[in-house]
Amino acid sequence: MDAAYATTSLSSGESTQLPQTCNGYCSDYMLNLKLTPEKLIIDAEHRVTHQLYHNDFEPKQCEQITDGLCPSLDQLFELIHELLENKCATSNAQSQRSLTIKIDNENKAIQLQINVAIVFGAKQKRSWNFSILLKKVQLNDIERMEKIITNLCHRIEELESRVSSPTAAKPLKNTKFQTPAAGTLALSNNSLTCTNTAAVHRELSVDQSFLDGQDRWQKISFKWNTAPSVNCYVGVMQGVSTNGQSASALQSDQAWFLRPQNGTTFSKQYQYRPYTVVAKQGSVITVVLDTQNMLLSFHVDNDCENRWAFQLPKTLKPSDLMPLIIVHDANESVTIHTETN
């Protein structure tokens, strides 16, 4: 959020279009905010003990709580949202803002302490310092244990998602190369092997996408029967390729690749980045997709677990993505690799 815009909206009393929910950490607490037409709900949970704190506020309370800084719940939501997005502190020539948490043992609560200083002119400055009280939620031992177990399960899932393993992924079955519409590509071996017959860029998709609602980790593997050319690629793209006629996928905003020849990744957005080991003649390159989190990775000869290469847009579905190869050299040959070939 632009700090100057936030200053204008807070000082003018105008409401802005805001998300209905937001969350983020302040100190050792995860804050969760929910804005409805009737009230602003704020929850806080300690990251270790999982003790909960809660309060909700009606519109008529807002101006009094904030000492006139935020006349509406929309603006209070906006202020806290901005601070959570900026590690609880923002500072520029027009304003300084901070959010801290103070433990209130006397009231069995915590206080969100917000400090705001806004400069209106060369020498005009006004400060606001106010607290928002969140009351301790009484949980029995079973409820707290259930929350701790749930949190640990989420952490395990997060750790599993940090690295990609080709052995954990399920291969796409009965996949073949599409029949080229034109160009210099020749298919053999029941359309499992593709050979380029001239020294020109050619791209070719397989005949099926990744699958929706199936295994979380899915993969497809390609064996380079010849030494990978300097200009070869393997990866995925949204939609279909040019079906053997060119390498236009390299210009697409929705395509992500590995260059086997030097182990770098490529996308139009990020260009070239070092990633994995170099492939050679006979290497098997595996493309792995985490269909739940839309994460993409590449492995050369089942090398050790790699970090994910790309976070794909969450708007995509697995079935939007077609695996494909791009070859360049004359006689460069690639086979869709299965456990039996």
N, C-alpha and C positions, 0 to 999 in steps of 0.2 A: 504494500500500500504506500502511496506517495505521502510523505510526511506533511508537505505543505497542504495537500488536499485534506488530510485528516484535521489539520489545524483549522482550516476554514470551516469544515463541517461542524467541528466541536464548538467554535466560537459563534457561529451564525445561528445555531439551533436547528439546522436543516437535517432531516433524516436521509440516510443513504441506503442503497440497495445492498444488503448484507447477507452472508450465509446464515442459514438457520441454526447450524451447529458448528462448533470448532473445539479444538483441544490442543494441549501442549503442556510442556513441563515448566514449572517454576520451582527452583530448588529441588527438594525431594518429592514433590507432589505433581501428579498428573491432574490438570484442570480440564473439566469438560463443561462447556457452556451450551445451553439450548435456549434459543429465543423463540417465543410464541407471541401471538398478538396480545395475550393476557399477562405474561410474566417472563422474566429472565431467570432461568434455573442454572445454578452453579454448583458443581460437584467437584470435590478434590479427593484424591486417593494417594496415600503414602506409598512410594514405590517399593519399600521393603516390608513394612508391617501390614500394608493394605487396609489400614484404618481409613474409614470414609468420613467425609465432612460434606455438609449440604446446606443450602439455603435457597429460597426463591424470593423474587422481588417483583412487586407490582409497579405499574407506571407512575403512580402517585408518589412512590418512595424515592424515585430515581434522583430528582433534583435535590432533595434534602440530603441524601446519602453522599452525593458528589459535590455538595456545596455550590450548586448551580453550574458546574462545568458541563454536565450532561443532562439536559432537560428531558431526554427520552431514553428508554431502554435500548433502542437501536444504537444510540451513540455510545452508551456504556459498553454494550456488546462490541462495537467497533473498536473502542479504545483498548479493551482487554485482548481482543483478537489480534490487533496490531502488535501489542507488546509480546504476546506468545509467539508470534511469527518472527520476532526480532530478539529472541533470547532475553525477553523481559526488560529491554532498555532501548530507547531510541534517542538520538541527539542530532540536531542540526541548528542552523542559524536562527530558526524561528521558534523551536521548542525543544524541551528536554522532558522525557517521560521514563518512568521506571515502575516496575512491579516487584515487590518482595513479599515474603510470607513470614508472619510472626506467630509463634505458638502462644496461645492464650490459655494457660493451664487453669486459671481461676474460673473461666467460663466453659471449660472443656471444649475449646474451639480453636480455630486458627483465624487469623486476620489477613486478608489480602490488602496490603498497603500500597496505595497508588500515589505517586508524586508527579505532578505536571507543572511545568513552568513554560509560559508562552510569552514571547516578545511581540508587542503590538506596534512599537515604534522605536526610535533611536534610544529612548531612555525609559519607555513604558514597558513594564514587565509585571505579570501576575502569576502567582503560584497557588496551586491547590494541593492539599495533602489530606487524603481521606482513607478510611479503612472499610472493608466489606467483611462482615463477620460470617463465617461458615461454622455451623454447629456440628459437633461430633455425632455421628450416627452409631447407635448402640447395636452391635452385632453379637450374636452368641458365638461360642467357640466353633460350632459346626459350620456356620456361615463364613466365618473368617478362614477356616481351613479350606473350604470349597473355593474361595476366591484365590487363595495361595496356590492351590493345585491347578486351577484354571490358568493363572498367570504363568506358572512353570510350563504348562503345556504350550502356551503361546510362545514362550521363549525357545522351547525346543523346536517348534515349527520354524521360528525365525532363523535359528542356527542351521537347520536343514536347508533353508532357502539361500544361505550365503554362498554355498558352493554347488557346483553342478557335477554329477557323476554319471558317465555314460552307462555304467552297469545297472544303475537304478531305473533307467528309462526303458519304456516299452517301444519296440520298433514299429513303424508303420508297415502294415502287411500288404503283400501283393502289389507293391508299388513298381511302376515302370516309367520310363521316359515317355512324354508325349510324342506323337509322330510329328516331326518338323514339317511346317507348312512350306518352307523354302529354305534356301541357303546352302551351306556346305556340310551339314551334319548328316552322318549316316548311323543308323541303328542296327544292332545285331544282338545275338544272345537273348532272343525273345524280348527285345526292346529294353534290356537291362544295361546294355553297353552303348555308349555314345562316342563317336569318333569324328573329329573335325578333319576335313579333307583339304583345307587351305589355311594359310596363315592370316586369318581374319577373326575378329571378335564375333563369337556366336553364343547366345544364351538359350537354355532349354530347361523348362520346368518338368517336374514329374507329373504323373497323371492324377494325383490326389493331394489334398491339403492335409494339414494337421486336423485332429478330430475334436469336436466339441463334446463335452460331457463324458469323456472317456478317461483314460489314465492321466494322472496329473503330469507326469514326466513322459514325454514322447520324443522319439528320435528317428532319424534316418541317416544312413551312412553311405559314403561314396568312396570307392577305391580308385586312386589315380594309377592306371596301368602304365602310364609313361611318366617321365619326370614332369612335375607341375611347371607350366610356363610362367614367365614373369607376370603375365597379364591374366592369369586364371583366377576365378573366384568361386566360392560356394557359400550359399546362404539361403535367405528367404525373402519374399516380397509379398506385398498385398496384391491380390488379383493374379492375373496370368502374365507370363512373359511374352516376348515377341515371337515365341515358338520357332526359334532357330534362325531368325533373320538378322538380329543385331544384338547389341549389349546395352539397350536403353535403360535397363534396370539400374545401372550405375548412376543415372541421373534422377532416379525416383526418390522422393522424400520418404517413401514407405518401403525401403529395401535395406537389408543389413547383411554384411558379408564377412567372410574370412578370406585372406589371400594365403593359400597354402604354401606358396613359394617362399614367403618370408615370415609367416606367422603373425601378420598384422591384421587387425579388423578394419573394416571400411564401412562408412555410411556417408550419405551426402551431408548430413549435419555435422558429424564429428571428423570426417575425412579418415586419415590413417592413424592407428594407435597400436603400439606393441601389445601383443597378447599371449601368444603361445609358441610352442616349438615349431621348427621348420619341417614341412613335409618333404618327402622324397618319392622316387618311383616306388610304387607298391604300397604307399601309405594309405591308411583308411581314415577318412575325415568324417567325424560324426557331428551332426547338428542336433542339439538338445533344446527342447522347449518346455519350460515350466508353464503349463497351460493355466494354472491358477493365478500366478503372479505376472504372467506374460514376460518372462525372462528368457533370454537366448544365450546359449554358449556353444563353443566349438571344441572338439577334442581331436588330436592327431594320434592315431594308433593307440586309442584308449589311454592317453597319458593321464597322469594323476589328476585328482579333482581340481577343476579350474574355477576361478571366480566367474561370475556371469559376465558376458561380454556386453550385452545391451539390455536395458529396461525398455521394452516396447510400449507404445501408447496403450493405456488401459481401455481405450475405445475399441481396440481390435479384439476379435475373437480368434481362437485357434484356426477355425475353418476359413478365416480371411487370408491365411498365410500359406503360400505355395513354396516348397523347397525347389531350388534351382541351382544350376551350375553355369559358369561362363568360362569358355575355353578360347584359346587364341592360336596356338601353334598348329601347323599342319601335322596331322596324325596324332594329335593329343587325344588320349582315350581315357574315359571315365566309366566305371561300372557302379550301378546301385548295389551296394554290398549287403548281403544277408549272411546269416550264420552258416549257410551251406555252400556259399560260393567264394 
